[in-house]
Amino acid sequence: MLITKEFLSDIREEFEKAHKKIDEDSKNDPPTEPFRSHYAARDILQSVQRKLKDLFLKLHVDSDGELIVRCILANVLKDIGKISIFTEELTNAELALKEAAVLLDSDFEKPQAVNAKIELLNQLAILYWNRGNFEESKRHLDLAKDAYETAKLNETEPLTISDLFGTKDEIEKGKGLKLMEKNHTLTLYYLAQVYGHLEDLKLSARYCHLTLKRQLDHDDYEHVDWALNAATLSQYFFPQNCLSQARHLLAAASYMLDRFEEDVIAKETNPAAKEEKIESHRHRSADIARCWAKYDLHILTTSKERLCNDDDDETAGDRQHPKECLSPVREVNRFVGLEGISAYEDQITDEFCLTFDDAKLVMLNGLSWLNKAKDYYTKETEASQYAKIIQDVASFYKNLAFFDDNEDNQCKLYKRSADQLEELDEILNATYYQMICREVWYELGLTYSKMLDVKLTKLEADERPSPHALGKINKLCEKSISKFQKFIDSYKIPADTLEIPPGIDESELQPILFAYFHIGRLYYKVITPDKRLQLVNVKNSFRYYHNFVKHCEQFEAVGALLKAEMGVCKEMNQLLPLKIKRLTDELSG
């Protein structure tokens, strides 16, 4: 039996009508019926499915007409499955997709079937992804990748669904190949996500980079999405100390956002659409600015760690040891065709800092990016994100202090860091932003403790310290104790017993015990000629040291991480009772 042109024309009309409902009409679906157009599209496709099945049963096996109808039917079933995934009806989706897979099983290498097969396997991968079965999702994506590579090896000229509806003379040459490349890019994108969930971050980064590169090569991208994905990928590379790769990705992201502003926003004539694009640009510019700042902050913190590493002189002396960066995408680590991207890269180094001047340049660059981010994330509209930005500002000042040899300048930088965090302590409601407040209190405790250490070092060199200098020491002790105590109190730990209540996650125990350790040390550092106050402070110091040791022994896994502090506390637990007895005797005598 021959397939009439009229029949195919009718099927095509219905098929396109269904896709119009998905691509256009669905944008106007009311919130109360979010899937209305998708359900209507599925009804149309199911009607088409029945007509195709009726015809399919009348065709001779292995005829050209039978292959065409089978491939069109597989596409229809694939789209029904895709809609069912979207409407969260996964069982229905699986039935439709597996039926389509059977239809394509024997002919998937043929031009008529290649694109349908790759798209089908991608959809099955999404189905299993939604079920949380990432291994099965990966298996289908690997099959999709194999199908693409086989087609490329065989130099297959794949067809589109539109080509299947027409005659050989009506085939749009090259369109099927372009679609296959797009489908393969999606396969790689999904593989990047799956490997991320399987915690294989190297392969996830590799596939993400390949996706970005292919989107550029095939001119198949949306500026803002591409930029955000590039910036997000950079966050994998700089923790691996792959600074050049991270900087290149961030530069590419900024470049792409500028192109969006100049090539897309400037040419948009619809006022509502233009305003939406401007808002998207502002939002993502702020996000990418924060990624740049994270890159700068990593350079500062890692440079400090390297210089502190007394055990490896070579590490401290090198600018960037080549073995430190083992890039999973070394073979494609730069994008081609982004003219002028070097201007974005040249704004900041891709090497670690050795001097104060190096570090200051990095800090200033980071602060400039954070100021841009604050233009969008304000304390009035995005309090939690604003708080994260301010925490990064504070970290820049704190880390720069390490590179400054002048003790007065160090204290000024620590003071700037503390001022930023104090602002957050004032504006954030601890009930609604408890986690951030805990971070702020803890960091303030550490910062004031750092300032105290600098002041004490300076005090030791002064034979006759002034009352003002001694007052500063005590004030810093008081501030640091107060912030650590607020941190501890937020866990509802009784101030009199310091008993840690049940239910606190083990990951939170380490900072709690660190706070005990610091408070014990701080009470001991208070300077006063009043023996009664000395006795109170020493008793408090002993109480926190004692409870530190007690809880480290109670929670052995946490205690194993605090061996150095345990040694100090055990020694103080032996010395402090003697001092308490001596002070008590002196006061009673």
C-alpha positions as CSV (number, residue, x, y, z in Angstrom):
1,M,0.0,0.0,0.0
2,L,1.3,3.4,-0.9
3,I,1.3,6.4,1.5
4,T,-0.5,9.3,-0.1
5,K,0.9,12.8,0.0
6,E,-2.5,14.0,1.3
7,F,-2.2,11.6,4.3
8,L,1.3,12.8,5.2
9,S,0.2,16.4,4.7
10,D,-2.7,15.9,7.2
11,I,-0.4,14.2,9.7
12,R,2.1,17.0,9.4
13,E,-0.6,19.6,9.9
14,E,-1.7,17.9,13.1
15,F,1.8,17.4,14.3
16,E,2.7,21.1,13.8
17,K,-0.6,22.1,15.5
18,A,0.4,20.1,18.6
19,H,3.9,21.7,18.7
20,K,2.4,25.2,18.3
21,K,0.4,24.5,21.5
22,I,3.6,23.5,23.3
23,D,5.8,26.3,22.0
24,E,3.4,29.2,21.9
25,D,0.0,28.6,23.5
26,S,1.5,27.3,26.7
27,K,3.0,30.7,27.5
28,N,-0.5,32.0,28.1
29,D,-1.7,29.1,30.2
30,P,-3.3,30.3,33.5
31,P,-1.5,29.5,36.8
32,T,-4.5,27.4,37.7
33,E,-4.1,25.2,34.6
34,P,-0.3,25.2,34.0
35,F,-0.4,22.1,31.7
36,R,-3.5,23.0,29.7
37,S,-1.8,23.5,26.3
38,H,0.4,20.4,26.9
39,Y,-2.6,18.2,27.6
40,A,-4.2,19.6,24.4
41,A,-1.1,18.9,22.4
42,R,-0.9,15.3,23.8
43,D,-4.5,14.7,22.8
44,I,-3.7,15.7,19.2
45,L,-0.5,13.6,19.1
46,Q,-2.4,10.6,20.5
47,S,-4.9,11.0,17.7
48,V,-2.1,11.1,15.2
49,Q,-0.6,8.0,16.9
50,R,-3.8,6.0,16.3
51,K,-3.9,7.0,12.6
52,L,-0.3,6.1,12.1
53,K,-0.7,2.7,13.8
54,D,-3.7,1.9,11.6
55,L,-1.7,2.7,8.4
56,F,1.4,0.9,9.7
57,L,-0.4,-2.4,10.0
58,K,-1.4,-2.2,6.3
59,L,2.2,-1.6,5.0
60,H,4.7,-4.1,3.8
61,V,7.5,-4.8,6.2
62,D,10.9,-3.3,5.2
63,S,9.4,-1.1,2.5
64,D,10.5,2.6,2.3
65,G,7.0,3.7,3.3
66,E,6.9,1.4,6.3
67,L,10.2,2.9,7.5
68,I,9.0,6.4,7.1
69,V,5.7,5.7,9.0
70,R,7.6,3.9,11.7
71,C,10.0,6.8,12.2
72,I,7.2,9.4,12.2
73,L,5.3,7.2,14.7
74,A,8.4,6.9,16.9
75,N,8.8,10.7,16.9
76,V,5.1,11.1,17.9
77,L,5.5,8.7,20.8
78,K,8.7,10.4,21.8
79,D,6.9,13.7,22.0
80,I,4.0,12.2,23.9
81,G,6.7,10.8,26.4
82,K,8.3,14.2,26.6
83,I,5.0,15.9,27.4
84,S,4.3,13.3,30.1
85,I,7.7,14.0,31.7
86,F,6.9,17.7,31.7
87,T,3.5,17.0,33.3
88,E,5.1,14.7,35.8
89,E,3.4,11.5,34.6
90,L,6.5,9.4,34.5
91,T,4.8,6.0,34.2
92,N,3.0,7.2,31.1
93,A,6.2,8.7,29.8
94,E,8.1,5.5,30.2
95,L,5.4,3.5,28.3
96,A,5.5,5.9,25.3
97,L,9.3,6.2,25.2
98,K,9.9,2.5,25.3
99,E,7.3,1.8,22.6
100,A,9.2,4.4,20.5
101,A,12.5,2.6,21.3
102,V,11.2,-0.7,19.9
103,L,10.1,1.0,16.7
104,L,13.6,2.4,16.1
105,D,15.6,-0.5,17.5
106,S,16.6,-2.2,14.2
107,D,17.1,0.9,12.0
108,F,18.6,3.5,14.3
109,E,21.6,4.0,12.1
110,K,19.5,5.0,9.1
111,P,19.2,8.7,8.1
112,Q,15.4,8.6,8.9
113,A,15.9,7.3,12.4
114,V,19.2,8.9,13.8
115,N,17.8,12.1,15.2
116,A,14.7,10.4,16.6
117,K,17.0,7.8,18.3
118,I,19.3,10.4,19.9
119,E,16.3,12.5,21.1
120,L,14.6,9.4,22.4
121,L,17.6,8.3,24.4
122,N,18.0,11.8,25.8
123,Q,14.4,11.8,26.9
124,L,14.8,8.4,28.6
125,A,17.8,9.8,30.4
126,I,15.7,12.7,31.7
127,L,13.0,10.2,32.8
128,Y,15.4,8.2,34.9
129,W,17.0,11.5,36.1
130,N,13.6,12.5,37.5
131,R,13.4,9.2,39.3
132,G,16.8,9.7,40.9
133,N,18.3,6.8,39.0
134,F,21.4,8.6,37.7
135,E,23.3,5.4,36.7
136,E,20.4,4.4,34.3
137,S,20.3,8.0,33.1
138,K,24.0,7.9,32.3
139,R,23.6,4.6,30.5
140,H,21.0,6.1,28.1
141,L,23.2,9.2,27.5
142,D,26.1,7.0,26.7
143,L,24.0,5.2,24.1
144,A,22.9,8.5,22.7
145,K,26.6,9.5,22.4
146,D,27.4,6.2,20.7
147,A,24.6,6.8,18.2
148,Y,25.9,10.2,17.3
149,E,29.5,9.0,17.0
150,T,28.4,6.1,14.8
151,A,26.5,8.5,12.5
152,K,29.5,10.7,12.3
153,L,31.8,7.8,11.5
154,N,29.5,6.5,8.8
155,E,29.0,10.0,7.4
156,T,25.3,9.6,7.7
157,E,23.1,12.5,6.5
158,P,20.3,12.5,9.1
159,L,16.8,13.7,8.4
160,T,14.5,15.9,10.4
161,I,10.9,15.1,11.1
162,S,9.9,17.7,8.5
163,D,12.0,15.8,5.9
164,L,10.0,12.6,6.7
165,F,6.8,14.3,5.7
166,G,8.1,15.4,2.2
167,T,9.5,13.8,-0.9
168,K,13.2,13.3,-1.5
169,D,13.3,16.5,-3.5
170,E,11.9,18.4,-0.5
171,I,14.6,17.4,1.9
172,E,16.3,20.5,3.4
173,K,20.0,19.6,3.0
174,G,22.1,20.1,6.1
175,K,19.2,20.8,8.4
176,G,19.1,17.2,9.7
177,L,22.9,17.3,10.4
178,K,22.5,20.6,12.3
179,L,19.7,19.1,14.4
180,M,21.9,16.1,15.2
181,E,24.7,18.4,16.4
182,K,22.2,20.2,18.6
183,N,20.9,16.9,20.0
184,H,24.4,15.8,20.7
185,T,25.2,19.0,22.5
186,L,22.2,18.3,24.7
187,T,23.5,14.8,25.4
188,L,26.8,16.3,26.6
189,Y,25.0,18.9,28.7
190,Y,22.9,16.2,30.4
191,L,26.0,14.1,30.9
192,A,27.6,17.0,32.7
193,Q,24.6,17.2,35.1
194,V,24.5,13.4,35.6
195,Y,28.2,13.2,36.4
196,G,27.8,16.0,38.9
197,H,25.1,14.0,40.7
198,L,27.4,10.9,40.6
199,E,30.0,13.1,42.3
200,D,32.5,12.7,39.4
201,L,33.3,16.4,39.2
202,K,36.2,16.0,36.7
203,L,34.0,14.4,34.1
204,S,31.1,16.8,34.9
205,A,33.5,19.7,34.3
206,R,34.8,18.2,31.1
207,Y,31.3,17.7,29.6
208,C,30.2,21.1,30.7
209,H,33.2,22.7,29.0
210,L,32.6,20.6,25.8
211,T,28.9,21.8,25.9
212,L,29.9,25.4,26.0
213,K,32.5,25.0,23.3
214,R,30.0,23.2,21.0
215,Q,27.4,25.9,21.6
216,L,29.9,28.5,20.4
217,D,31.2,26.4,17.5
218,H,27.6,25.8,16.2
219,D,26.3,29.3,17.1
220,D,23.6,27.7,19.2
221,Y,23.3,29.5,22.6
222,E,21.5,32.1,24.6
223,H,23.9,34.7,25.8
224,V,22.8,34.9,29.4
225,D,22.5,31.2,30.0
226,W,25.9,30.6,28.3
227,A,27.5,33.2,30.4
228,L,26.1,31.9,33.6
229,N,27.1,28.3,32.8
230,A,30.7,29.5,32.0
231,A,31.0,31.4,35.3
232,T,29.5,28.5,37.2
233,L,32.1,26.2,35.6
234,S,34.9,28.5,36.7
235,Q,33.9,27.7,40.3
236,Y,35.1,24.1,39.7
237,F,38.5,25.2,38.3
238,F,39.9,27.7,40.7
239,P,39.6,25.4,43.8
240,Q,41.8,23.0,41.8
241,N,44.2,25.9,41.4
242,C,43.6,26.0,37.7
243,L,43.7,29.8,37.7
244,S,44.2,30.3,34.0
245,Q,41.2,28.2,33.0
246,A,39.0,29.8,35.7
247,R,39.9,33.3,34.6
248,H,39.3,32.4,31.0
249,L,35.8,31.1,31.8
250,L,35.0,34.2,33.8
251,A,36.3,36.5,31.1
252,A,34.2,34.6,28.5
253,A,31.2,35.0,30.8
254,S,31.7,38.8,31.1
255,Y,32.4,39.1,27.4
256,M,29.1,37.2,26.6
257,L,27.1,39.4,28.9
258,D,28.5,42.6,27.2
259,R,27.6,41.1,23.8
260,F,24.0,40.5,25.1
261,E,23.7,44.1,26.2
262,E,25.1,45.5,22.9
263,D,23.7,43.0,20.4
264,V,20.4,41.9,21.9
265,I,19.1,44.5,24.4
266,A,20.0,47.4,22.2
267,K,18.1,46.0,19.3
268,E,15.0,44.9,21.2
269,T,12.0,47.1,20.1
270,N,9.3,45.6,22.3
271,P,9.3,47.7,25.6
272,A,8.2,44.8,27.8
273,A,10.6,42.4,26.3
274,K,13.4,44.9,26.6
275,E,12.7,45.6,30.2
276,E,12.7,41.8,30.9
277,K,16.1,41.4,29.1
278,I,17.6,44.4,31.1
279,E,16.5,42.8,34.4
280,S,18.0,39.5,33.3
281,H,21.2,41.2,32.4
282,R,21.4,43.1,35.8
283,H,20.6,39.9,37.7
284,R,23.2,37.7,36.0
285,S,25.8,40.5,35.9
286,A,25.6,40.5,39.7
287,D,25.9,36.7,39.9
288,I,29.0,36.7,37.6
289,A,30.5,39.6,39.5
290,R,30.2,37.4,42.6
291,C,32.0,34.6,40.8
292,W,34.8,36.9,39.9
293,A,35.1,38.0,43.5
294,K,35.2,34.3,44.6
295,Y,38.1,33.8,42.2
296,D,40.0,36.8,43.7
297,L,39.2,35.6,47.2
298,H,40.6,32.1,46.4
299,I,43.8,33.6,45.1
300,L,44.2,35.5,48.4
301,T,43.4,32.7,50.8
302,T,45.4,30.1,48.9
303,S,48.4,32.5,48.6
304,K,48.3,32.9,52.4
305,E,48.1,29.1,52.9
306,R,51.0,28.6,50.5
307,L,53.2,31.1,52.3
308,C,52.3,29.6,55.7
309,N,53.4,26.2,54.5
310,D,56.9,26.1,56.2
311,D,57.3,22.4,55.2
312,D,57.6,23.0,51.5
313,D,59.9,25.8,50.6
314,E,59.4,25.1,46.9
315,T,55.6,25.6,47.1
316,A,56.1,28.9,48.9
317,G,58.6,30.1,46.3
318,D,56.9,29.1,43.1
319,R,54.3,31.4,41.5
320,Q,52.2,28.4,40.3
321,H,53.5,24.9,40.3
322,P,52.4,23.1,37.1
323,K,51.5,20.0,39.0
324,E,48.9,21.9,41.0
325,C,46.5,22.1,38.1
326,L,45.3,18.9,36.5
327,S,42.7,20.1,34.1
328,P,40.2,17.6,32.8
329,V,39.7,19.7,29.7
330,R,43.3,20.7,29.0
331,E,42.8,19.9,25.3
332,V,40.0,22.4,24.9
333,N,40.8,24.9,27.6
334,R,40.2,28.1,25.6
335,F,37.3,29.2,23.5
336,V,37.8,30.3,19.9
337,G,36.1,33.2,18.3
338,L,35.6,35.5,21.4
339,E,37.4,38.5,20.0
340,G,38.8,40.9,22.6
341,I,38.5,38.5,25.5
342,S,42.1,39.1,26.6
343,A,41.0,42.6,27.7
344,Y,38.8,41.0,30.3
345,E,41.5,38.5,31.4
346,D,44.1,41.2,31.8
347,Q,42.2,42.9,34.5
348,I,43.4,40.4,37.1
349,T,46.3,38.0,37.6
350,D,46.2,34.2,37.2
351,E,49.0,33.7,39.6
352,F,49.3,33.5,43.4
353,C,50.4,36.4,45.5
354,L,53.8,36.8,47.1
355,T,53.8,40.4,48.3
356,F,51.5,42.9,49.9
357,D,51.3,44.9,46.6
358,D,50.2,41.7,44.7
359,A,47.6,40.9,47.3
360,K,46.2,44.5,47.4
361,L,45.6,44.5,43.7
362,V,43.7,41.3,44.0
363,M,41.7,42.6,46.9
364,L,40.8,45.8,45.1
365,N,39.6,43.9,42.1
366,G,37.5,41.6,44.2
367,L,35.9,44.6,46.1
368,S,35.1,46.3,42.8
369,W,33.2,43.2,41.7
370,L,31.4,42.9,45.0
371,N,30.3,46.6,44.8
372,K,28.7,45.8,41.4
373,A,26.9,42.8,43.0
374,K,25.6,45.1,45.8
375,D,23.9,47.2,43.2
376,Y,21.5,44.3,42.5
377,Y,21.5,42.4,45.8
378,T,20.6,45.1,48.4
379,K,19.8,44.6,52.0
380,E,16.3,45.8,51.5
381,T,15.4,43.4,48.6
382,E,17.8,40.4,49.0
383,A,19.0,40.3,52.6
384,S,20.5,36.8,52.6
385,Q,22.4,37.4,49.3
386,Y,23.5,40.8,50.5
387,A,24.8,39.2,53.7
388,K,26.9,36.7,51.7
389,I,28.5,39.6,49.7
390,I,29.3,41.5,52.9
391,Q,30.9,38.4,54.4
392,D,33.1,38.2,51.3
393,V,34.1,41.9,51.7
394,A,35.1,41.1,55.3
395,S,37.1,38.1,54.1
396,F,39.1,40.3,51.7
397,Y,40.2,42.7,54.4
398,K,41.0,39.9,56.8
399,N,43.1,38.0,54.3
400,L,45.0,41.2,53.2
401,A,46.0,41.7,56.8
402,F,48.2,38.6,56.5
403,F,50.3,40.3,53.8
404,D,50.9,43.5,55.8
405,D,53.9,43.5,58.1
406,N,52.9,46.7,59.9
407,E,51.0,45.7,63.0
408,D,49.0,48.9,63.1
409,N,47.9,48.4,59.5
410,Q,47.0,44.8,60.3
411,C,44.7,46.0,63.1
412,K,43.1,48.5,60.8
413,L,42.4,45.8,58.2
414,Y,40.9,43.5,60.8
415,K,38.8,46.5,62.1
416,R,37.4,47.0,58.6
417,S,36.6,43.4,58.4
418,A,34.9,43.5,61.7
419,D,32.9,46.6,60.8
420,Q,31.4,44.9,57.8
421,L,30.3,41.9,59.9
422,E,29.0,44.2,62.7
423,E,26.7,45.8,60.2
424,L,25.2,42.4,59.4
425,D,24.8,41.6,63.1
426,E,22.8,44.8,63.4
427,I,20.5,44.4,60.4
428,L,19.8,40.7,60.3
429,N,17.0,39.1,62.3
430,A,18.6,36.1,64.0
431,T,15.2,34.2,63.9
432,Y,14.9,34.4,60.1
433,Y,18.6,34.3,59.3
434,Q,20.0,32.1,62.0
435,M,22.6,30.3,59.9
436,I,24.1,33.5,58.5
437,C,24.0,35.1,61.9
438,R,25.9,32.1,63.3
439,E,28.6,32.5,60.6
440,V,28.8,36.2,61.4
441,W,29.1,35.8,65.2
442,Y,31.7,33.1,64.8
443,E,33.8,35.1,62.3
444,L,33.5,38.2,64.5
445,G,34.8,36.2,67.4
446,L,37.8,35.0,65.3
447,T,38.5,38.5,63.9
448,Y,38.5,40.2,67.3
449,S,40.7,37.4,68.6
450,K,43.2,38.0,65.7
451,M,43.2,41.7,66.6
452,L,43.9,40.7,70.2
453,D,46.9,38.6,69.1
454,V,48.4,41.6,67.2
455,K,47.9,43.9,70.1
456,L,49.4,41.4,72.6
457,T,52.5,41.0,70.4
458,K,52.9,44.7,70.3
459,L,52.3,44.9,74.1
460,E,55.1,42.4,74.8
461,A,57.6,44.8,73.1
462,D,56.4,47.7,75.3
463,E,58.1,47.7,78.7
464,R,55.5,50.1,80.2
465,P,52.2,49.7,78.3
466,S,49.7,52.5,78.8
467,P,46.3,52.0,80.6
468,H,44.8,52.8,77.2
469,A,46.7,50.0,75.5
470,L,45.7,47.6,78.3
471,G,42.1,48.8,78.0
472,K,42.1,47.9,74.3
473,I,43.3,44.4,75.1
474,N,40.5,43.8,77.5
475,K,37.9,45.4,75.2
476,L,39.0,43.0,72.4
477,C,38.7,40.1,74.8
478,E,35.2,41.2,75.8
479,K,34.1,41.6,72.2
480,S,35.4,38.3,71.1
481,I,33.9,36.5,74.0
482,S,30.6,38.2,73.4
483,K,30.4,37.1,69.8
484,F,31.5,33.5,70.5
485,Q,29.0,33.4,73.3
486,K,26.1,34.5,71.0
487,F,27.2,31.7,68.6
488,I,27.0,29.1,71.4
489,D,23.7,30.5,72.8
490,S,22.1,30.1,69.4
491,Y,22.3,26.3,70.0
492,K,20.4,26.7,73.3
493,I,23.5,25.4,75.2
494,P,23.0,26.2,79.0
495,A,25.5,28.9,80.0
496,D,26.0,27.3,83.5
497,T,26.7,23.7,82.5
498,L,27.8,24.1,78.8
499,E,26.2,20.7,78.2
500,I,25.6,20.2,74.5
501,P,22.0,19.2,73.9
502,P,21.2,16.1,71.8
503,G,20.2,16.6,68.2
504,I,23.0,18.9,67.1
505,D,24.5,17.7,63.9
506,E,28.1,16.4,64.2
507,S,29.3,18.8,61.5
508,E,28.3,21.7,63.8
509,L,30.1,20.3,66.9
510,Q,33.6,21.3,65.7
511,P,32.9,25.1,65.5
512,I,31.0,24.9,68.8
513,L,34.0,23.2,70.5
514,F,36.3,25.7,68.8
515,A,34.3,28.5,70.4
516,Y,34.7,26.8,73.8
517,F,38.5,26.7,73.2
518,H,38.6,30.4,72.1
519,I,36.5,31.6,75.0
520,G,38.7,29.7,77.5
521,R,41.8,31.3,76.0
522,L,40.2,34.8,75.9
523,Y,39.2,34.8,79.6
524,Y,42.8,33.9,80.5
525,K,44.1,36.9,78.4
526,V,42.1,39.5,80.3
527,I,44.5,41.9,82.1
528,T,43.4,43.2,85.5
529,P,45.1,44.0,88.8
530,D,41.9,43.1,90.6
531,K,42.4,39.6,92.1
532,R,38.7,39.0,92.4
533,L,38.2,39.6,88.7
534,Q,41.3,37.5,88.0
535,L,39.7,34.7,89.9
536,V,36.4,35.0,88.0
537,N,38.2,35.0,84.7
538,V,40.4,32.1,85.5
539,K,37.4,30.0,86.7
540,N,35.6,30.8,83.5
541,S,38.7,29.9,81.5
542,F,38.9,26.6,83.3
543,R,35.2,25.9,82.8
544,Y,35.4,26.3,79.0
545,Y,38.7,24.4,78.7
546,H,37.3,21.6,80.9
547,N,34.1,21.3,78.8
548,F,36.2,21.3,75.6
549,V,38.1,18.3,76.7
550,K,35.0,16.6,78.1
551,H,33.1,16.9,74.9
552,C,36.0,16.0,72.7
553,E,36.3,12.7,74.6
554,Q,32.5,12.3,74.4
555,F,32.4,12.9,70.6
556,E,35.5,11.0,69.5
557,A,35.2,11.7,65.8
558,V,35.2,15.4,66.4
559,G,37.9,15.2,69.0
560,A,40.2,13.4,66.5
561,L,40.1,16.6,64.5
562,L,41.1,18.8,67.4
563,K,44.2,17.0,68.7
564,A,46.4,20.2,68.9
565,E,43.7,22.1,70.8
566,M,43.2,19.0,73.1
567,G,46.9,19.1,74.1
568,V,46.6,22.8,75.1
569,C,43.4,22.3,77.0
570,K,44.6,19.3,78.9
571,E,47.7,21.2,80.0
572,M,45.6,24.2,81.1
573,N,43.2,21.9,83.0
574,Q,46.2,20.9,85.1
575,L,47.6,24.4,85.6
576,L,44.4,26.5,86.1
577,P,43.1,24.6,89.3
578,L,46.5,25.5,90.9
579,K,46.1,29.2,89.9
580,I,42.5,29.2,91.1
581,K,43.7,27.8,94.5
582,R,46.5,30.4,94.8
583,L,44.1,33.3,94.0
584,T,41.5,31.9,96.4
585,D,44.2,31.6,99.1
586,E,45.4,35.2,98.5
587,L,41.9,36.6,98.7
588,S,41.0,34.7,101.8
589,G,44.3,35.5,103.5
